[in-house]
Amino acid sequence: MSVLDCKALTKRYGRVTALDEISFSAEPGRIIGLLGPNGSGKTTLIKLANGLLTPDSGVLSICGAAPGPATRALVSYLPERTAIPTWMSAAQLMDFYGDFYQDFRRQTAEEMLAHLGISPKQRIKQMSKGTREKVQLIMVMSRAAKLYLLDEPIGGVDPATRDYILSTIIGNYSPDAAVILSTHLIADVEQVLDDVIFINQGRLVLQSTVDNIREEQHKSVDALFREVFKC
């Protein structure tokens, strides 16, 4: 069974069509790059899958179920902007996640915080922007979810932080889960992707495996992206 299945998914904001009959599936054990220029519909698609928005038409299902209270327990979501309470300490944040999510793996979170040298007593507001982003990602990836939705997880962070974020994503999801990673920084994430979805102006432009792109197009995903979306 697909972890995420979208069929003719359409979302409009007034007269603007953000998504136009998008259809694709996300299979277990795959890291999928949701790739497109700014304003192409990536965040809208992620919010639909997370149940924060409802489609105007089409069908979206998570592990065979429509988005709702039951599927929220299956989805772990990293928003584009840091959205953790800054007054909390790292320890309080782990308590918070543990209260809300039965699948939260506290030991996993503690180990990753220790690896970064972050004290559980340190408050979020005392941390640098990059450290806050790492902490939020640690919380998201410490859940034993079925679908991880990561909206621009490496935007605006330094190369060392990017490397840590990508290694955290790779090392902390199970074979029966899928990861959808939205970004426009293709070269930085290409090495971790199994599949890619190109969208532009709300429409599906391409869906393929990374291996097929390299074998059939004789190009990297980044090079193909630049060709498809050149101005």
C-alpha positions as CSV (number, residue, x, y, z in Angstrom):
1,M,0.0,0.0,0.0
2,S,1.2,3.5,-0.8
3,V,2.0,5.7,2.1
4,L,0.6,8.8,0.3
5,D,-1.7,8.6,-2.7
6,C,-2.8,11.7,-4.6
7,K,-5.4,11.5,-7.5
8,A,-6.3,14.6,-9.5
9,L,-5.6,16.8,-6.5
10,T,-6.7,20.4,-7.1
11,K,-6.4,23.4,-4.7
12,R,-7.4,27.0,-5.5
13,Y,-7.0,30.3,-3.6
14,G,-9.7,32.4,-5.1
15,R,-9.0,32.7,-8.8
16,V,-5.5,31.3,-8.4
17,T,-5.0,27.6,-9.0
18,A,-2.2,26.4,-6.6
19,L,-2.4,22.8,-7.6
20,D,-4.0,21.5,-10.9
21,E,-5.0,17.8,-10.9
22,I,-1.8,16.5,-9.3
23,S,-1.6,12.7,-9.2
24,F,1.3,10.6,-7.7
25,S,2.1,8.0,-5.1
26,A,4.8,7.8,-2.4
27,E,5.9,4.3,-1.6
28,P,7.3,2.9,1.6
29,G,11.1,3.2,2.1
30,R,11.5,6.1,-0.4
31,I,12.9,9.6,0.1
32,I,11.1,11.8,-2.5
33,G,12.2,15.2,-3.6
34,L,9.3,17.5,-4.2
35,L,11.1,20.0,-6.5
36,G,10.0,23.2,-8.2
37,P,10.6,26.9,-8.3
38,N,9.3,29.2,-5.6
39,G,5.5,29.5,-5.9
40,S,5.1,26.2,-7.7
41,G,2.7,24.6,-5.2
42,K,5.1,22.6,-3.0
43,T,4.0,24.0,0.3
44,T,0.3,23.8,-0.6
45,L,0.8,20.1,-1.4
46,I,2.6,19.4,1.9
47,K,-0.1,21.2,3.8
48,L,-2.8,19.2,2.1
49,A,-1.1,16.0,3.0
50,N,-0.8,17.2,6.6
51,G,-4.5,18.0,6.8
52,L,-3.9,21.8,7.2
53,L,-5.7,22.5,4.0
54,T,-8.5,20.7,2.2
55,P,-8.5,20.1,-1.6
56,D,-11.2,21.7,-3.9
57,S,-11.3,18.4,-5.8
58,G,-9.5,15.1,-6.1
59,V,-8.6,12.5,-3.6
60,L,-5.7,12.3,-1.1
61,S,-5.1,9.3,1.2
62,I,-2.5,8.4,3.8
63,C,-2.0,4.7,4.2
64,G,-5.4,4.2,2.6
65,A,-7.2,6.7,4.8
66,A,-8.5,10.3,4.2
67,P,-6.7,13.0,6.1
68,G,-8.2,13.4,9.6
69,P,-7.5,12.8,13.3
70,A,-6.4,9.2,12.6
71,T,-3.9,10.1,9.9
72,R,-2.3,12.9,11.9
73,A,-0.9,10.2,14.1
74,L,0.9,8.8,11.0
75,V,2.4,12.1,9.8
76,S,5.4,14.0,11.1
77,Y,5.6,17.6,9.7
78,L,8.5,20.0,9.5
79,P,7.1,23.5,8.5
80,E,9.2,25.9,6.4
81,R,9.6,28.2,9.4
82,T,10.8,27.3,12.9
83,A,7.6,26.7,14.9
84,I,8.7,25.5,18.3
85,P,7.9,27.4,21.5
86,T,11.0,29.5,22.2
87,W,10.4,29.8,26.0
88,M,10.8,26.0,26.4
89,S,14.0,24.2,27.1
90,A,15.0,21.3,25.0
91,A,13.9,18.9,27.8
92,Q,10.5,20.6,28.0
93,L,10.2,20.4,24.2
94,M,10.8,16.6,24.5
95,D,8.1,16.4,27.2
96,F,5.7,18.3,24.9
97,Y,6.3,16.0,22.0
98,G,6.0,13.0,24.3
99,D,2.6,14.2,25.5
100,F,1.3,14.8,22.0
101,Y,2.7,11.9,20.1
102,Q,2.6,8.3,21.2
103,D,5.3,7.4,18.7
104,F,7.8,9.9,20.0
105,R,11.1,8.2,20.6
106,R,12.6,10.3,23.5
107,Q,15.9,8.3,23.7
108,T,16.5,8.9,20.0
109,A,16.0,12.7,20.5
110,E,18.2,12.7,23.6
111,E,21.0,10.9,21.7
112,M,20.9,13.4,18.8
113,L,20.9,16.4,21.1
114,A,23.9,15.0,23.0
115,H,25.7,14.4,19.7
116,L,25.3,18.1,18.9
117,G,26.3,19.1,22.4
118,I,22.9,20.7,23.2
119,S,22.1,20.7,26.8
120,P,18.5,19.6,27.6
121,K,18.3,22.6,30.0
122,Q,19.1,25.1,27.3
123,R,16.1,27.2,26.3
124,I,15.2,27.4,22.6
125,K,15.4,31.3,22.6
126,Q,19.1,31.0,23.7
127,M,19.9,28.9,20.6
128,S,21.2,30.2,17.2
129,K,18.9,30.0,14.2
130,G,20.7,27.0,12.9
131,T,20.6,25.2,16.2
132,R,16.8,25.8,16.5
133,E,16.3,24.3,13.1
134,K,18.3,21.2,14.1
135,V,16.3,20.8,17.3
136,Q,13.0,21.1,15.4
137,L,14.2,18.5,12.9
138,I,15.3,16.2,15.7
139,M,11.8,16.3,17.2
140,V,10.2,15.6,13.9
141,M,12.5,12.7,13.0
142,S,12.3,11.2,16.5
143,R,8.8,10.2,15.8
144,A,8.1,6.7,14.4
145,A,5.8,8.1,11.7
146,K,4.7,6.6,8.4
147,L,5.0,9.9,6.4
148,Y,7.6,12.6,7.0
149,L,6.7,15.9,5.3
150,L,9.7,18.3,5.4
151,D,9.2,21.7,3.9
152,E,12.5,23.4,2.9
153,P,14.5,21.7,5.7
154,I,17.8,23.0,4.5
155,G,16.8,26.5,3.4
156,G,18.9,29.3,4.9
157,V,21.4,27.1,6.9
158,D,25.1,26.7,6.5
159,P,26.7,23.7,4.7
160,A,27.7,21.9,7.9
161,T,24.1,22.2,9.2
162,R,22.8,20.9,5.8
163,D,25.0,17.9,6.1
164,Y,23.7,17.1,9.6
165,I,20.1,17.6,8.6
166,L,20.4,15.3,5.6
167,S,22.2,12.6,7.6
168,T,19.5,12.9,10.3
169,I,16.8,12.3,7.7
170,I,18.5,9.3,6.2
171,G,19.2,7.7,9.6
172,N,15.9,8.1,11.3
173,Y,13.1,6.8,9.2
174,S,12.0,3.2,8.9
175,P,11.6,1.0,5.8
176,D,7.9,1.2,6.0
177,A,7.8,5.0,6.0
178,A,8.2,7.6,3.3
179,V,9.9,11.0,3.3
180,I,8.7,13.9,1.1
181,L,11.3,16.6,1.1
182,S,10.4,20.0,-0.5
183,T,13.3,22.1,-1.7
184,H,14.7,24.2,-4.5
185,L,18.3,23.4,-3.5
186,I,18.6,20.4,-5.7
187,A,22.3,19.9,-5.7
188,D,22.4,19.8,-1.9
189,V,19.8,17.0,-1.5
190,E,20.2,15.0,-4.6
191,Q,22.5,12.4,-3.0
192,V,19.8,11.4,-0.5
193,L,16.8,11.1,-2.9
194,D,15.3,8.0,-4.3
195,D,12.6,9.6,-6.4
196,V,11.8,13.1,-7.7
197,I,8.6,15.0,-8.5
198,F,8.9,18.2,-10.5
199,I,6.0,20.6,-10.2
200,N,5.5,24.0,-11.8
201,Q,2.6,26.4,-11.5
202,G,0.7,23.7,-9.7
203,R,1.1,21.1,-12.4
204,L,3.1,17.8,-12.4
205,V,5.9,18.2,-14.8
206,L,7.9,14.9,-14.2
207,Q,7.9,12.0,-11.8
208,S,10.9,9.6,-11.9
209,T,13.5,7.7,-9.9
210,V,16.8,9.4,-9.6
211,D,18.5,6.3,-11.1
212,N,16.3,6.5,-14.2
213,I,17.1,10.2,-14.7
214,R,20.8,9.4,-14.6
215,E,20.6,6.4,-16.8
216,E,18.1,7.7,-19.4
217,Q,18.8,11.4,-19.4
218,H,22.6,11.0,-18.6
219,K,22.2,14.0,-16.3
220,S,22.1,14.8,-12.7
221,V,18.8,15.7,-11.2
222,D,20.1,19.2,-10.7
223,A,21.1,19.5,-14.3
224,L,17.7,18.3,-15.5
225,F,15.9,20.6,-13.1
226,R,17.9,23.6,-14.5
227,E,17.0,22.5,-18.1
228,V,13.3,22.0,-17.4
229,F,12.9,25.2,-15.4
230,K,15.3,27.6,-17.2
231,C,14.1,31.1,-17.6
